[in-house]
Amino acid sequence: MAVSSRSTVLSLYIRVFRIARAWQAQTGAASDSEAERRYIEQEARSLFRQNQPLTDPESIRRCIEECEARIEIGLHYRNPYPRATYLPPLGLATQRGRRLRAQQRLRKQAKPVYLQSHDDT
């Protein structure tokens, strides 16, 4: 990992935890705020650890873009959870054959940048 990308990743990591420390839920309830803070911290730890062994500059750049996008979306909507993704048109197919592979490819292409680290979407 290059020095500049390392410092960028570390600054993003620190920024996420600062956001979590000051996070206030939209409802204003202390219990909701605390639950969302814990979610932000847990999600950041797991995703940063998951992506720690990456060495390819392009994949590191994509992860940095994903982190920045999730931060901006979370701050804008005041919601730390990832937004729902929707199936593209013709996103459901029969369970076998070429159509299924084509639909799986369509779903992969329709995956937003802020969910690239999640395989279960």
Secondary structure, 3 states (H helix, E strand, C coil): CCHHHHHHHHHHHHHHHHHHHCCCCCCCCHHHHHHHHHHHHHHHHHHHHHCCCCCCHHHHHHHHHHHHHHHHHHHHHCCCCCCCCCCCCCCCCCCCCHHHHHHHHHHHHCCCHHHCCCCCC
